[in-house]
């Protein structure tokens, strides 16, 4: 009797589930057909009567001025050089600037001049991907928010080829299955990585793992389950891609383990304007009364500017024993929003608390020429982000002729600050003491020895040039 009751409940439940699945499939197919119809209505023929191929880049913060934006503008310029029938579209949330201002900003900050105009699709709901909107379950919140933002983008413009150039992988199925687009992506940094899982598993306290979680076995286990679930979903959406480009060996290892799409995944090093920096004359330093230490990175928490300031303070305390040249730390970076500006104010307060307010300079959203001048005058280039995916700033410092001191992890460790022809190209460190000691060591070297390291570093950075990026990028996107 029990079996018959169970059977009488299971069969209708399965039947209902089947009906719901069919309805869902029909609904999604109907939406796809409707979107394709919209595409025909919105598209217009070019001068030769043929409809141009629309290649759309999803980059909500295209005016931010960081390394990711340099990749975006170089990718667009590369496509414009190679393909005459391509129209490039950028989905952006930068409503406070016009298209002309954004393109002008790309030229001013990166020295990149586009060949043809770009079509901008301005999105109204960028706030849906702001981390501040999701104080808890931030990864999941931002990812779901990106789906809604992607839907807005898809309704405004249906491209032939969709490229996610900012790491919003959850938009990929939307454009593939509803938009009927070919899918490419350039991954700067995996949204979740096996390193993040190990941080939670080992109960380490970091900027993305609060102390109250690390102190509680229950919360740590719950967060670990949440991370594993998110990693599974991330792998699922990422595998929708037809072409996957990653920016470093470190990112490649993580994407291969999460997305499992090795056949269409390749490393495309970001374009660094090395030639512009290589134009800076390299010569033995003249006797100077001041050494400058320069850092280039956006003012984001993961860049760990407090570590730079604390290590510099420790270095100053040691150096003040003798009558050595004075030292100056110059923090150069982009501010994207009010949160970044508040972060800069907090860093300035930290400098005052540590008594180094007069020795630390902040240079925010500066023009390219000023950046070049600071690098030309600097002795040490400083970088402190743990597991930096690549590190364009690190390459720029090396090309400009500074002695680089980067974090002993991620892209700098695996791809950039590595021996070249068996010779030293720079230094790596991983904590406050280590950074202070290594800076002191670099400053203690003779100018001739420093020049030798700078020359080695310069020779090694040609593999990160604009030309190398263009060649590998075109090779990767050709299947699209």
C-alpha positions in Angstrom: 0.0 0.0 0.0 2.9 2.4 0.9 4.6 1.5 -2.4 1.4 2.2 -4.4 1.0 5.6 -2.6 4.6 6.5 -3.2 4.3 5.4 -6.9 1.1 7.5 -7.3 2.9 10.6 -6.0 6.2 10.1 -7.9 4.6 9.6 -11.4 2.6 12.9 -11.3 5.6 14.7 -9.9 7.9 13.5 -12.7 5.2 14.3 -15.3 4.8 17.9 -13.9 8.6 18.3 -13.8 8.8 17.2 -17.4 6.0 19.7 -18.4 7.8 22.5 -16.6 11.1 21.7 -18.3 9.5 21.7 -21.7 7.8 25.0 -20.9 11.2 26.5 -19.8 12.9 25.3 -23.0 10.1 26.7 -25.2 10.2 30.0 -23.3 14.0 30.3 -23.7 13.7 29.4 -27.4 11.0 32.0 -27.8 13.2 34.6 -26.1 16.1 33.7 -28.4 13.9 34.1 -31.5 12.6 37.4 -30.2 16.2 38.7 -29.6 17.3 37.5 -33.1 14.4 39.5 -34.5 15.5 42.6 -32.5 19.0 42.1 -33.9 17.7 42.3 -37.5 15.7 45.5 -36.6 18.6 47.2 -34.8 21.3 46.4 -37.3 22.0 48.5 -40.4 24.0 47.9 -43.5 27.4 49.6 -44.0 28.5 51.8 -47.0 29.1 48.7 -49.2 25.6 47.4 -48.5 26.9 44.6 -46.2 26.2 44.5 -42.5 29.4 44.9 -40.5 30.4 42.2 -38.0 29.6 43.5 -34.5 32.2 42.6 -31.9 31.0 43.7 -28.5 33.2 44.0 -25.4 31.6 43.9 -22.0 33.6 46.3 -19.9 31.3 48.3 -17.4 34.3 50.3 -16.1 36.0 51.1 -19.4 37.1 54.6 -18.2 38.8 53.3 -15.1 42.4 53.7 -16.4 43.9 50.4 -15.1 45.7 47.5 -16.8 42.4 45.8 -17.8 41.4 49.0 -19.7 44.8 49.0 -21.5 44.0 45.5 -22.7 40.5 46.5 -23.9 41.8 49.5 -26.0 44.7 47.6 -27.5 42.4 44.7 -28.4 40.0 47.1 -30.2 42.8 48.8 -32.0 44.2 45.4 -33.1 40.9 44.3 -34.5 40.5 47.7 -36.3 43.9 47.2 -37.9 43.3 43.7 -39.1 39.6 43.6 -40.1 37.9 46.2 -42.2 34.3 44.8 -41.8 34.3 44.9 -38.0 32.5 47.4 -35.9 33.6 47.4 -32.2 31.0 48.0 -29.5 31.8 48.7 -25.8 29.1 48.1 -23.1 30.0 50.5 -20.3 28.4 52.0 -17.2 30.5 55.2 -17.4 27.5 57.5 -18.0 29.4 60.5 -16.5 31.6 60.7 -19.7 30.8 60.9 -23.4 32.2 58.4 -25.9 34.7 61.0 -27.2 35.9 61.7 -23.6 36.4 58.0 -23.0 38.4 57.6 -26.2 40.4 60.7 -25.4 41.1 59.3 -21.9 42.5 56.1 -23.4 44.9 58.2 -25.5 45.9 60.4 -22.6 46.5 57.6 -20.1 47.8 54.8 -22.3 49.0 56.5 -25.5 46.6 54.4 -27.5 45.0 56.0 -30.6 42.1 54.1 -32.2 41.9 53.9 -36.0 38.1 54.0 -36.3 35.3 55.2 -34.1 33.8 52.9 -31.4 30.1 52.5 -30.6 29.4 52.9 -26.9 26.3 51.3 -25.3 25.7 53.0 -22.0 24.3 50.8 -19.3 22.0 52.3 -16.6 22.3 49.5 -14.0 26.0 49.3 -13.3 25.3 49.6 -9.6 24.2 45.9 -9.7 27.9 44.8 -10.0 29.2 47.2 -7.3 30.7 45.2 -4.4 29.2 47.8 -1.9 25.7 46.5 -2.8 26.5 43.1 -1.4 28.1 43.3 2.1 27.7 39.5 2.4 27.9 36.8 -0.4 29.7 39.4 -2.5 30.9 37.0 -5.2 27.4 35.6 -5.7 25.7 39.0 -5.5 28.0 40.6 -8.1 27.7 37.6 -10.4 23.9 37.6 -10.3 24.0 41.4 -10.7 26.2 40.9 -13.8 23.5 38.7 -15.4 20.9 41.5 -15.1 23.4 44.0 -16.4 24.2 41.7 -19.2 20.5 41.3 -20.0 20.3 45.1 -20.3 23.3 45.1 -22.6 21.8 42.3 -24.8 18.5 44.1 -25.2 20.3 47.4 -26.3 22.7 45.7 -28.8 22.9 42.1 -30.0 26.4 41.5 -31.3 27.7 38.7 -33.6 30.7 38.1 -31.3 30.6 38.8 -27.5 33.9 39.3 -25.6 33.9 39.6 -21.8 37.0 41.6 -21.1 36.4 42.3 -17.4 35.7 39.0 -15.8 31.9 38.8 -15.7 31.7 35.1 -16.7 28.1 34.7 -15.6 27.1 36.8 -18.7 28.5 34.3 -21.1 25.6 31.8 -21.2 23.2 34.7 -21.7 24.9 35.9 -24.9 25.6 32.4 -26.1 22.2 30.7 -25.7 19.8 33.7 -25.8 21.8 36.1 -28.0 23.2 33.4 -30.3 26.6 35.0 -30.2 30.1 33.5 -30.6 31.8 33.8 -27.2 35.3 35.0 -26.3 36.7 36.2 -23.0 39.9 37.6 -21.7 40.5 36.6 -18.1 42.6 38.9 -16.0 41.8 37.2 -12.7 39.6 34.2 -11.9 36.5 35.4 -9.9 37.3 32.5 -7.5 40.6 30.6 -7.3 41.9 27.5 -5.6 44.1 30.0 -3.5 40.9 31.6 -2.2 39.6 28.2 -1.2 42.8 27.4 0.6 42.7 30.8 2.5 39.2 29.8 3.9 40.2 26.2 4.5 43.3 27.2 6.5 41.3 30.0 8.3 43.7 32.8 7.2 42.6 36.4 7.8 42.9 38.5 4.7 41.0 41.4 3.0 38.5 38.9 1.6 38.2 36.7 4.7 37.1 38.5 7.8 38.4 37.7 11.3 35.0 36.7 12.6 34.9 33.9 10.0 38.4 32.7 10.6 37.7 32.5 14.4 34.6 30.4 13.9 34.9 26.8 12.6 31.2 26.8 11.7 31.4 30.0 9.6 34.6 28.8 8.0 33.0 25.5 7.0 29.9 27.3 5.7 32.0 29.7 3.7 34.0 26.8 2.3 30.8 25.1 1.1 29.6 28.4 -0.4 33.0 28.8 -2.2 32.9 25.2 -3.6 29.3 25.8 -4.9 30.4 29.1 -6.5 33.5 27.5 -8.0 31.3 24.8 -9.6 28.9 27.4 -11.0 31.8 29.5 -12.2 33.3 26.5 -14.0 29.9 25.8 -15.6 29.4 29.3 -17.1 33.1 29.7 -18.1 33.0 26.5 -20.2 30.4 28.2 -22.5 33.3 30.1 -24.1 34.5 29.4 -27.6 37.8 31.2 -27.1 39.4 31.8 -23.7 42.5 34.1 -23.3 44.3 34.4 -20.0 46.9 36.9 -19.0 49.5 34.8 -17.2 50.7 31.3 -16.3 49.1 31.8 -12.8 45.7 32.6 -14.3 46.0 29.7 -16.8 46.6 27.2 -14.1 43.4 28.3 -12.2 41.2 28.6 -15.3 42.2 25.2 -16.5 41.3 23.6 -13.2 38.0 25.5 -12.9 36.7 25.7 -16.5 38.3 22.5 -17.9 38.4 23.9 -21.4 42.1 23.5 -22.3 41.5 23.1 -26.0 40.3 26.7 -26.5 42.5 28.3 -23.7 45.7 30.2 -24.4 48.0 32.7 -22.6 47.9 36.2 -24.2 50.2 38.4 -22.2 48.7 41.9 -21.7 50.1 44.7 -23.9 52.6 46.8 -22.1 53.8 50.0 -23.8 57.4 48.9 -23.3 58.8 50.8 -26.3 57.7 54.2 -24.8 59.5 53.4 -21.6 62.5 51.9 -23.4 63.0 55.3 -24.9 64.0 56.6 -21.5 67.8 56.8 -21.5 69.5 54.2 -19.2 72.7 55.4 -17.6 74.6 55.1 -14.4 72.9 57.2 -11.6 74.7 60.4 -10.8 75.3 61.2 -7.1 71.9 62.3 -5.8 70.6 63.8 -2.6 67.3 61.8 -2.9 66.1 58.4 -4.0 62.5 57.8 -5.1 60.6 54.5 -4.8 57.6 54.4 -7.1 54.5 52.2 -7.0 52.0 51.9 -9.9 48.6 50.3 -9.2 44.9 51.2 -8.8 43.9 52.1 -5.3 42.1 48.8 -4.6 42.3 46.8 -1.3 44.0 43.8 -2.9 46.9 46.0 -4.1 47.9 46.3 -0.4 49.2 49.8 -0.3 49.4 49.7 3.6 52.2 47.1 3.3 54.2 49.5 1.0 53.8 52.3 3.6 54.7 50.2 6.6 57.7 48.6 4.8 58.9 52.1 3.7 58.5 53.4 7.3 60.7 50.5 8.5 63.2 51.3 5.8 63.3 55.0 6.9 63.9 54.1 10.5 66.9 52.0 9.6 68.3 54.6 7.1 68.1 57.5 9.5 70.9 56.0 11.6 73.5 57.2 9.0 73.7 60.3 6.8 72.3 58.7 3.6 70.4 60.4 0.8 66.7 61.1 1.7 64.0 58.7 0.4 60.6 59.4 -1.1 57.8 57.0 -1.7 55.5 57.9 -4.6 52.2 56.1 -4.9 50.8 56.4 -8.4 47.4 55.0 -9.3 43.8 55.4 -10.6 40.7 56.1 -8.5 37.6 54.6 -10.0 35.0 55.8 -7.5 34.3 57.3 -4.1 35.3 54.1 -2.3 38.8 54.3 -3.9 39.0 58.0 -2.9 38.1 57.1 0.7 40.8 54.4 0.6 43.4 57.0 -0.5 42.3 59.2 2.5 42.8 56.3 4.8 46.3 55.7 3.4 47.1 59.3 4.0 46.0 59.0 7.6 48.2 55.9 8.0 51.2 57.9 6.7 50.5 60.6 9.3 50.1 58.0 12.1 53.4 56.4 11.2 55.1 59.8 10.9 56.0 59.6 7.2 53.4 62.0 5.9 56.1 64.3 4.4 57.9 61.4 2.8 55.0 59.8 0.9 53.5 61.4 -2.3 50.1 60.4 -3.8 49.7 61.0 -7.5 46.1 60.1 -8.7 44.8 59.6 -12.2 47.9 61.3 -13.7 48.6 61.8 -17.5 50.9 59.3 -19.2 53.8 61.8 -19.6 53.9 62.5 -15.8 53.9 58.7 -15.1 56.8 58.3 -17.5 58.7 61.2 -15.8 58.3 59.6 -12.3 59.5 56.3 -13.5 62.5 57.8 -15.3 63.6 59.4 -12.0 62.9 56.4 -9.7 65.5 54.0 -8.3 63.1 51.2 -7.1 59.7 50.1 -8.5 57.5 48.7 -5.8 54.6 46.1 -6.1 52.9 44.4 -3.1 49.8 42.5 -4.3 49.6 38.9 -3.2 48.8 36.6 -6.2 48.7 39.5 -8.7 47.3 37.9 -11.9 49.9 39.5 -14.1 51.3 42.9 -13.2 51.5 45.5 -16.0 52.9 48.0 -13.6 55.7 45.6 -12.8 56.6 45.4 -16.5 56.4 49.2 -16.9 58.8 49.7 -14.0 61.3 47.2 -15.5 61.1 48.8 -19.0 61.6 52.3 -17.6 64.8 51.2 -15.8 63.8 51.0 -12.2 65.0 48.0 -10.1 61.8 46.1 -9.4 60.7 44.7 -6.1 57.5 42.7 -6.5 55.5 40.2 -4.5 56.8 36.7 -4.4 53.6 35.2 -6.0 51.3 35.1 -9.0 52.4 36.6 -12.4 55.4 38.5 -11.1 56.9 35.3 -9.7 56.0 33.0 -12.6 56.2 35.2 -15.7 57.9 38.6 -15.1 60.6 38.8 -12.5 62.4 35.7 -13.6 66.0 35.3 -14.6 66.7 36.3 -18.2 69.6 34.5 -19.9 70.6 33.4 -16.4 70.9 36.9 -15.0 68.9 38.7 -12.3 66.1 41.0 -13.5 64.7 42.1 -10.1 63.7 41.0 -6.6 60.8 39.4 -4.8 59.5 39.8 -1.3 56.5 38.7 0.7 56.2 40.5 4.1 57.0 43.9 5.7 60.4 43.0 7.0 61.4 41.2 3.8 60.4 44.3 1.7 62.3 46.7 4.0 65.4 44.5 4.0 65.4 44.1 0.2 64.9 47.8 -0.4 67.8 48.5 1.8 69.9 45.9 -0.1 69.0 47.5 -3.5 70.0 50.9 -2.2 73.2 49.6 -0.9 74.3 48.2 -4.3 76.8 50.3 -6.4 75.2 52.3 -9.2 77.1 50.1 -11.7 75.5 46.9 -10.2 72.1 48.5 -10.2 72.6 49.5 -13.9 73.4 45.8 -14.7 70.1 44.6 -13.2 68.2 47.4 -14.9 69.7 46.4 -18.3 68.8 42.7 -17.8 65.3 43.7 -16.9 64.9 45.9 -19.9 66.1 43.1 -22.3 63.6 40.7 -20.7 60.4 42.7 -21.3 60.2 42.6 -25.1 57.9 39.5 -24.7 55.3 41.8 -23.2 55.3 44.4 -26.0 52.2 45.7 -27.8 53.3 43.9 -31.0 53.6 40.6 -29.1 50.1 41.1 -27.7 48.6 41.9 -31.2 50.1 38.8 -32.7 48.9 36.4 -30.0 45.5 38.1 -29.6 44.8 37.8 -33.3 45.9 34.2 -33.3 43.5 33.4 -30.4 40.4 35.3 -31.7 40.8 34.0 -35.3 38.3 31.1 -34.7 35.6 33.6 -33.7 
